[in-house]
Amino acid sequence: MKPSRDNFLPLRHLAAAMVIYGHAYALTRHPAGDVDLVQRFMPGFYAGSLAVFFFFAISGYLVTLSLLRQPSILRYARNRVVRIWPAYIACILFCAFVLGLAWTTLSPSAYLHDKATWHFIAGNAIPKSFVWTLPGVFSANPYPNIVNGSLWSLGVEVRWYLWLGILAALTLVRRRMAFTMVAMAWIAWCAWQWWHGAADARDVRALGCIFLGGGLCAVWRERLAITHVGMAALIVLAALVHDSRWFGPIAGIAALYFCLWVAYRLPALRWPRVIDWSYGLFLYGFPVEQCIAAWKPEIAPLAMLPLALIAAAIMAAASWQFIERPLLDRFKGKSSITDAPLPAV
């Protein structure tokens, strides 16, 4: 694959919108059979979980590619911190001091003096393990108490950035066969666990396999064939195993292939190369939807969706304009978005 232009930016925005779409069903009251389109046709998935597969496939591929092009570990660590942490901590502070004060059932004074408010900030300072609740916030929602449930996948991804950095420090990423052996060993272990029915809490093993699969695609990119026939074959294969336990692994492989197919084989969209709201959409989508659910508890999922997309887009635009892009410009010399540190999601 030797593209001069790709569709990764619009694909990331599509994935972020899919997370909001999927959560519109999870965070509202609706009839039991009313599910999103992905859940209707893909057993074991919903729109949000499929979108997270897309995010991990894209990140695994692009972050590994950036390490191959610029192998400096210090630069890699700096880029990951700059891209992830400032916008993330701004979201945490927004949830605590704007959203929390607006929706808590406590008085402002009681809320600000409650230890749980400050525990939310301190416990979420590093995107690794998370504190999910604020005192008196969203307690009567259809999906009660959780302020920003999307963050769990960011914690998983940060761990994989760390592991990839360790592999790079050991010079394994630039040694194609060595990286392949390490990645395949992890994937084989995960396959063994899956075959024997071991639980995969929050798809942590599956997401690791997809992230490493993206990395393998990066190191073997010159020999990797991404074709319309290949994409069609994976869709047919997924349909054939639709009702079996093989559907999950095949769907994961298809999700990875789909990302590369959309990026490199479909016509490149005229997406503004200096705008990337995808991380902000991911960060603010869930809390925005919880606000809407608190405001209108009986709102239907498809009625919530446009409101949530608009509100999250406003927050994402502000995050990009005032936090993310200025930092990228500062550390990358006013570079284009394609050269900037890659999105966290």
Secondary structure, 3 states (H helix, E strand, C coil): CCCCCCCHHHHHHHHHHHHHHHHHHHCCCCCCCCCCHHHHHCCCCCHHHHHHHHHHHHHHHHHHHHHHHCCCHHHHHHHHHHHHHHHHHHHHHHHHHHHHHHHCCCCHHHHHHCHHHHHHHHHCCCCCCCCCECCCCCCCCCCCCECCCCHHHHHHHHHHHHHHHHHHHCCCCCCHHHHHHHHHHHHHHHHHHHHCCCCCHHHHHHHHHHHHHHHHHHHCHHHCCCCHHHHHHHHHHHHHCCCCCCHHHHHHHHHHHHHHHHHHCCCCCCCCCCCCCHHHHHHHHHHHHHHHHHHCCCCCHHHHHHHHHHHHHHHHHHHHHHHHHHHHHHHHCCCCHHHCCCCCC
